[in-house]
Amino acid sequence: MAPLVVGLLLMKKVRHTGSHNVFDNIMKKERIFKNREALSPTFIPSFFPHRDNEINGFANILKPALYGARPSNILIYGQTGTGKTAIAKFICDQILEKAEKENKQIHTAYINCKQTNTPYGVLTNIGKSYSNEWETIVPNAGWRIDKVYAALKQKADDNGGIAIVILDEIDALVNKKGDDILYHLTGLNSDLSNSKISLIGISNDSKFTTWLDPRVKSRLGEESLTFAPYNALQIEEILSQRAQIAFHDNVVDPLVLTYCASKAAQQHGDARKALDLLRISAELAERDDSELVTVKYVNKAQNIMEIDQVRSIVSTLPIQYKATLAGVVLNQGKRKDGHQTTGEVYSTYMQICKHFSLDHLSQRRVGHIISELDMQGMINAKIVSLGRQGRTKFISMAIDQNQIDELFAEDAFLSDIQIELTKSGNYISSTQLRLI
């Protein structure tokens, strides 16, 4: 038998009879982690440092539900990572626990409006809070909205009690579908005879209500709570609390908690980012078989998070934002200092739209997109004074060229632009660039 055939047969036999598993060498007793879930954004602790006032205020607003009365609707504002969602879920768990002891009928529903952003989805999720049999009554799709609305009213009155509905990222629902669903939800109580619904809206954007119908705005925002950002010391205390749950003793250098906290405090007091940074640092140490999580791993983790964050932002950008971003990238080499004006970006953007048959936006709208990309950290857009010539906006990329190349290669639309750019052979000014 030929040697090659023998070799292939032996390889086949090894695949079928060998006991080696790829995880055999990497599965070891965990020396660092005791409970990874404690560093997860979905983890709900039993105690929230530096949030006593917010928790007490929240509880006092919802307290009437335990007396059988409808609590006021609440709008909760605050930047990312300030504990809004976790505390809202915690309070709902607490009120359900108390209601069971007091024999009170209270239902709760949590809806992330970035994931469930249609009126049909919102109404069916509220219906599920009343009964596990809801899905046998109302299908996940196919009914008219007025029929789903009528079914929800019937189910609510049949079950009675108070329903507390959390609408997390409520601004995403309004931005995509307008305020019609909120109009119906805030007016639902007038159609109910044996039950009531209280809404809790959570948003990072305190200005989103300016776009609402005045009737919706007044009914939705009956009460409001604002969660202030954490400072570095507060974040360090939060990390210390979670570290005691998440790690074995003496596996984290104390400087790591301080370092993670200071990094997060620079990012507008985002405790969630600090927890992610600590978790990834520990995972990197674990992969190195290190018995101690040190600051070295925090620096490595931060680089990974920055790359992943940029990748996540780019992948979810609408196509007009991608076209605008590509316009900035294509003009990057126009000047030695990398600066370009809104007009120059717009000229290149128009060429991209023409080549890819996109409906183009006005220069004013593209200017707004540039400002949003600046807020997301993708570009730098600074207004500078030119003396007698007035003021203008100088635009440059905020991420390095290697990242740009990787991001363009990973995205189908941006990759097509990069291919066209390669054909044209340069990163040059918009007046010279020809994509067609």
N, C-alpha and C positions, 0 to 999 in steps of 0.2 A: 504494500500500500504506500502511496506517495507520502513523503514527510508532511506536506502541507495538509493533506486530508487527515492524517493522524493528529496533527496539531489542532485542527478544527474540531475533531471528535473529542479530544481531551478537554478543549475549552468548553464544549457543549456539556460534557459530563460534569465539569467543575460548576457550571452555572446551575445544573439541576441538583447536584449532590452536595455541593459545598455548604458549610454551615456559617460561613463568614457573612456578616451583615455590615453595611457601611456605617451603621450607628454603633457597632460594638466598641470601636476605639474612642468614640467621643462621648458616649454615655457614661458619666461618672457620678458619684455622689456629689450633690451640690454643696460646694464649700462656701459659696457667697450668698446665694439666694435662699431665703426661707419661705417667702410668699411673694412671688413676682406680681401677683394681681394688685398688691398694695400700691404699686407705682403706675397702675393703669388709669387712664382718664375716666373709666367707668366705675372705679372703686369708690364706694360711699363710706367714709369713715364714721365712727360713732361720735367724733368730736371734731369741730372745725375751729382751729385757732384763729383769733382775731375776727370772728364773724358773729359774735354774740348779739350785737345790736341788730344785724340783718336778720338773724334767725328769730329773735324775739318779735321784731316788727312783722315778719312774715307770718309767724304763728298767730299773732294777735289779729291780723287781717282775716285769716282763715278760721279763727275760733268760732264764729257764728254757725259754721257747718255742724258743729257738735251739738248745737241747740236746735238743729233742724231748719236754720235760716240760710239763705244764700249769701255767701261772702261777696265782697266787692271784687270786681275784676281787677287784676294787678298787671302793671307793666314793670318789668325788671330790666334795668340797664346796667351796663358795665363792660369793660374791655374783656377780651379773651383771657381765660385763665384766672378769673377773679372769684370763681366758685358759684356762679349763678345757677348753672344746671345741677351741679351736685347737691347744693342746698335745697333747690326746689324739689328734687327727688327725695331727699332726706325728710323734708317737712311732710311730703305726701305719705311716705312710709310711716311717719310718726302719727299722722292724723288717722290713717287706716287702723293702726294698732290701737289707738285710743278709742276709735269708733267701735271696734269689735268688743272692747271691754265695756263700753257704755251702751252696747246694743243699738247703735245708730247706723243708718243706711247711708254710707258714703262710697262713691266710686271715684277712681282716678284714672286718667289717661295721659300718657306722655307721647308727644308727637314731635319728631324732628322735621321741621318744615323744609329743610334742604333735601331730605330723603322722601318725604311725603308732601308734595307741593301741589296737589290737585284737590279741588273741593270734594270729589268723590272719595279720595283717599283719606282726607281729614274726617269726613262724616262717618265713614266705615270704621275708622280707628276709634272714634268716640263711642260708636255702637258696641264695639267689642268690650269696652269697659263695663258695660251693663250686664253682658251675658256671654258665656263661652259658646252659646248656640247662635250667636249673631251671624256667623258665616254660613250657617244652614238656612238663614232667613234671607240675607242679602248677599248676592254674589260679589266677588272682588271687582267685577267690571260688567258693563252691559245695561245697567238700569239708567233711566233718566235721573238727573240730580234731584228734581222735585219729588220723585218716588223714594229715593234714598232718604231725603230730608223728612218725608212723611213717616217712613219706617222708623227713623231715629226718634222722632217725637212720640210715636206709639210705644216704642221700647222703653223710653225714658219714663213715661207716665205709668207704664205697666210695672216697672221696677220701683219707681219712687225714689226718694232720697235726694241727695246733693251730689252732682258730678263736678269734680275739679279737673279741668283740662289744661295741661301744660303745652303751649305752642312754642317750642324752642326754635330759635332762628326765625322768628315770626316775620321779620323783614323780608326774608327770602320768599315767603309765601306771597306777600304783597307785591314784591318786585316782579314776580313771574305771572301772577294771576289777578293782580289788582285787589281791591278790598271787598269784592262781592261776597266772598265766603265769610269774611269777618262781619259784614253787614248782617248776614243771615244768622250767624252764631250769636252775635250780641243781641239780636232780636228774638232769639229762640225762646227765651224765658216767657215772653208774652204769649206764646203759643202753648205753653205747658201748664197743666193744671195740678199734677200730682208730683212734680219734681222740679228741680232748678239746676242750672249749669253756671259755674264760675270759671272764667278764663284767666290763665296766667300766661302772659306773653313775655318772652325773653329775647332780648336783642342787644347786639353790640353797638347799634346805631341809634343814638337818642333822637335823631332827626327824622326817622322814618315816618313818624306820625304826621309830619307836615303834609304828606301826600294823601292822607286818608280823608274820606268824606267826613265833614264835621260831626255828623250824627254818630258815625262809627268811632271817631276819635273820643267823643265825650263819653260814650258807653263803655269803650274798652279801657280807657285810662282813668278809671274811678279812683285807683290808688297807684302809687309808683314807689319803687325802691331803687336806689342806685348803689352799686357795689364799687367801691373805690379800689384802685390797683394796690397790690401789696408792695411794701418796701423790702429792701434786702434782708433786714432782720426778721421780718415776718415770714418771708419765704424760707429762710433758714430754719425757723421753728417748724414750719410745715414739713420741710424735708426731714428734719430730725424725727418728727412724729412718724412719718411714713417709713423711714429707714429702720426704726425699731421693729416695725412689723415685717418689712420686706427682707432684711438681711440677718445673717447670723452675727453673733457678737464679734467685734474687733476685726471686721473685714473691710471697713471703709475708713480711709484716712479722714480725720475730722476736718482737714482743710478742704476736702472735696465738697462738703455740704456748703461751706462758706463760699467757695468758688462758684458752684452751681447757682447759688442764691444771688450772688453779685451779677453774674451773667444775665440771669432772668430779670433782675431789677432794672437792668439797662434796657430790656425789651418791654418796657411799660408795665412791669410788675406781673408778668404772666407766670403763675405758679405751675400751670400745666406744662409749659416749656421746661421749667426747672426739673419737674418730675421725669419728663422724657429724657432730659440730659443726664440725670442721675442713673436712670435705668439703662440707657445705652452705654454709658461709661462702665457700669458694672458688667454688662454683657460682653463688652470688649475685653475687660480684665479676665472674665471667665474663659473666653476663647483662647487667651494667652496662657491659661493655666496659672494665672497669678492668684496669690492668696490675699492680695490687698488691692483695693480700688484706689488709685492715686490720681493726682491732678493731671498726670500725663494722659490718662484715659479720658478725662473730661475734654481736653483739647482735641483729641481724636474724634470724640463723639460730636463735638460742636461742628467740626468740619463735615461730618456725615450728615448731620441734621440740616445744615445750611444748603448742601447740595440737594438733599431730598425735598426740602421746602421749595426751592426754586423749581425743581422738576415737577412738583405737585401743582404749583401755581401755573406754570406754562401749559401743562397738560389739560387744565380745566378752563383756560382762557377761551372766550368766544372767538370766532374766526376773524371778526373785525379787529379785535385786540391783537391777535397774532399777526395780522397784516400790518398793523401800526408798529408793533415791536420789530417786525422784519424790516420795516422802513428805517427804523433807528439803526439796526444792525448794518444794513447795507450802506448807510451813510457814515459809519463809524470812522472810516479812514479819510473822510473829506478834509479834515484839518489836522494839523499836528497835535493840537490839544484835544482832539476828539469831539469838540463841541459842534453842535448843529442847531439850527433854529426850527421852530414848528413848521414854518413854510417849506423848508428843505425836506423835512420828514414827510410832510403832506404830499409833496411832489412825487417822492418815491413811492409812497403809499398808493397814489393814484395809478402809477404804472403797474404796481402789483395787482390792483383791482382790475385793471384793463386786461392784463395777461391771463388772470384766473377767472374772468367773467364774474367778478363780485360787484354787487351794488355798492357804490362808494358813498361814504358819509361826507358831511360838510367839514370844512376845515375847523370850524368851531367845535364840532363833536369830536373830531380827532384830537383837538387840544385837550378836551376833557379826558379822553382815553389816556393821553400822555400823562396827565396829572394822576390818574388812577394807577398807571404802571409805576409811576414814581412812588406813590404811597405803598405799593406792594414790594418795593425794593428792587424792581427789575431794572429801572433806569434812574438816572439823576436828572432832574429838571429844575434848574434854578433861574429865577428872574434876576437879571443883572442890569445895572444902569450903564448906558453908553453916553452919558453926558447930554449934549445937545441933541444927539440922535434918538434920545428917548430910552425906553426900557425894552428888553427882549428876554426871551427864555432860551437859555443854553441847555441843550440836551446831550447826555452821554450815557453809555452803558454802565450799569453798576455791577455787572458780573464779568468775569474774565473771559478771554477768547476761547479757552479750552472748554469751559462750561457752555458757552454759546454753541460751539460746534457739536457738543454732545447732545444738547437739547434740540437743536435743529435736526440732527440725525434721527432722533427718537420720535419726532412728530411728523406725521404724514404730510401735512400741509406745509410746515416749515421746511421739511426735507425737500419738497418739490421746489421751493424758492431757492434753497441752497444749491440744488442741481442747476437751476437756471443761472444762478450767480457764478457757478463754476464754468458754465459755458461762456458767460460773458468775461470771465477771467479775472475779476477783481472785486475789491470792496472800495468803490469810488463814489464820487459825488452823484447826486440824483440827476444832475444835468447831463452827465456822461453815461449813466447807467441805462442799458437797454435790455429789458427782459423779454422783448418780443422780436 
